Amino acid sequence: MNFQSFSGTVTMITDFPTTPNDVGGCYQLFSVEDERGDMVNFVVAPDTYFVDHRVVRVGDRVTGFYDIDVPVPMIYPPQYAAVVMAKDAPGQNVTVDFFNRQLVNSDGDLRLNISRETKILLENGQVFNRNPANRFLIVVFGATTRSIPAQTTPSQIIVLC
């Protein structure tokens, strides 16, 4: 997987039928517009992970994470399958990426320092009892250092299995 993100305000949420006989409700289309007026549509599936399981409504600021290696239809606005959605919260940052054995992300610009207070969970909310290194992770964190790479002690790590 190769994650990319898009942040903005949710302008519309509609049902997204996946087959001609689909009665709707399980898949949704979130239209998101950033400050420059750029638009992205996210297909939100039943298995899309919502950080902190927060409900998203029209008018909320969100960041959607998607795999840029997955084929997408050549339409405007672009339409991506949302893997992770994060509703913006003050003082909270979210990233989704592969973290190596030193817990440095794929760009080499963020290193994780895990503390006893860091919750390490599976997507289903159960505790992950192993080292989260060499995995794709959803990382929820606050401040970072100004070093290279920046370092942070995350409040929560969700392991993408």
C-alpha positions in Angstrom: 0.0 0.0 0.0 1.1 3.5 -0.7 -1.0 6.0 1.3 -1.9 9.6 0.2 -4.3 11.9 2.0 -6.7 14.7 1.2 -8.0 17.2 3.8 -11.0 19.5 3.7 -14.6 20.0 4.6 -17.3 17.5 4.0 -19.8 19.2 1.6 -22.1 16.2 0.9 -22.7 12.6 2.0 -24.8 10.3 -0.2 -25.5 6.6 -0.6 -23.2 4.9 -3.0 -24.8 1.8 -4.6 -22.3 -0.8 -5.6 -24.6 -3.0 -7.8 -27.7 -2.3 -9.8 -29.9 -4.1 -7.2 -28.1 -2.5 -4.2 -30.8 -1.1 -1.8 -28.2 1.3 -0.4 -26.9 2.4 3.0 -23.8 0.3 3.3 -21.5 2.4 1.1 -21.5 6.2 1.1 -19.9 8.9 -1.0 -18.2 11.7 1.0 -17.6 14.8 -1.1 -14.7 16.8 0.4 -13.5 20.3 -0.6 -10.3 21.9 0.5 -9.5 25.6 1.1 -8.5 26.1 -2.5 -11.7 24.7 -3.9 -10.3 21.3 -4.9 -12.7 18.5 -4.6 -12.3 14.7 -3.9 -15.0 12.1 -3.5 -14.3 9.3 -1.0 -16.1 6.0 -1.3 -16.7 5.0 2.4 -17.2 1.2 2.8 -18.3 -0.7 5.8 -14.6 -1.6 6.5 -13.3 2.0 6.2 -11.6 2.7 9.6 -12.8 5.9 11.3 -10.2 7.2 13.8 -11.7 7.1 17.3 -14.9 5.8 15.7 -16.1 9.4 15.3 -19.3 10.1 13.3 -18.7 12.5 10.4 -21.4 14.9 9.2 -21.6 17.5 6.4 -19.6 20.6 7.5 -17.0 18.6 9.4 -13.3 18.9 8.6 -11.7 15.5 7.8 -8.7 13.9 6.3 -9.2 10.9 4.1 -6.4 8.4 3.5 -6.4 6.2 0.4 -4.1 3.8 -1.4 -2.7 5.6 -4.6 -1.8 2.2 -6.1 -5.5 1.2 -6.4 -7.0 1.9 -9.8 -9.5 4.7 -9.9 -12.0 5.9 -12.5 -10.8 8.8 -14.7 -13.5 11.2 -13.6 -13.7 14.7 -12.0 -13.7 15.1 -9.1 -11.4 12.2 -8.4 -13.0 9.3 -6.5 -10.9 7.2 -4.1 -11.7 4.3 -1.8 -11.2 5.6 1.7 -9.1 3.3 3.8 -9.0 5.6 6.8 -11.0 8.7 7.7 -10.0 11.1 10.5 -12.3 13.9 11.7 -10.2 16.9 12.6 -9.7 17.5 16.4 -7.7 20.3 18.0 -4.2 19.3 18.9 -4.5 15.9 17.2 -2.6 14.8 14.1 -3.2 11.6 12.2 -1.0 9.8 9.7 -1.2 6.5 8.0 2.0 4.9 6.7 4.4 2.1 6.8 6.8 2.3 9.8 10.1 0.4 9.6 12.0 -1.4 12.4 13.1 1.9 13.8 9.5 3.1 13.7 10.3 5.7 11.0 7.7 6.3 8.3 8.3 5.6 4.6 9.2 9.3 3.9 11.8 9.3 6.7 10.3 12.4 8.2 8.6 11.0 11.3 9.8 8.7 14.1 7.6 7.2 16.8 8.7 7.0 20.4 6.4 4.6 22.2 5.6 5.2 25.8 3.7 3.2 28.4 0.7 5.5 27.8 0.7 4.8 24.0 -2.4 2.6 23.2 -1.5 0.0 20.6 -4.6 -1.5 19.1 -6.0 -3.6 16.3 -8.6 -2.1 14.0 -11.3 -4.0 16.0 -10.2 -2.2 19.2 -8.4 -5.2 20.8 -4.9 -4.7 22.3 -2.0 -5.5 19.9 0.7 -7.2 22.1 3.6 -7.2 19.6 6.0 -4.7 18.4 4.3 -2.5 15.8 7.5 -2.1 13.7 7.6 -3.1 10.1 3.8 -2.6 9.6 1.3 -0.2 8.2 0.0 1.9 11.1 -2.6 4.6 11.8 -0.8 6.9 14.2 -2.6 9.5 16.4 -0.3 12.1 17.9 0.1 15.6 19.2 3.2 17.7 19.0 6.5 16.7 17.3 10.0 17.8 17.7 11.7 20.0 15.1 14.4 17.4 14.5 15.0 15.5 11.3 13.2 13.2 11.4 10.6 14.8 13.6 9.8 12.7 16.6 6.6 12.2 18.5 5.1 10.0 21.3 1.8 8.9 19.9 -1.3 8.6 22.1 -2.6 5.8 19.9 -1.4 3.4 17.3 -3.8 1.3 15.3 -2.1 -1.7 13.5 -3.5 -2.3 10.0 -3.3 -6.1 9.5 
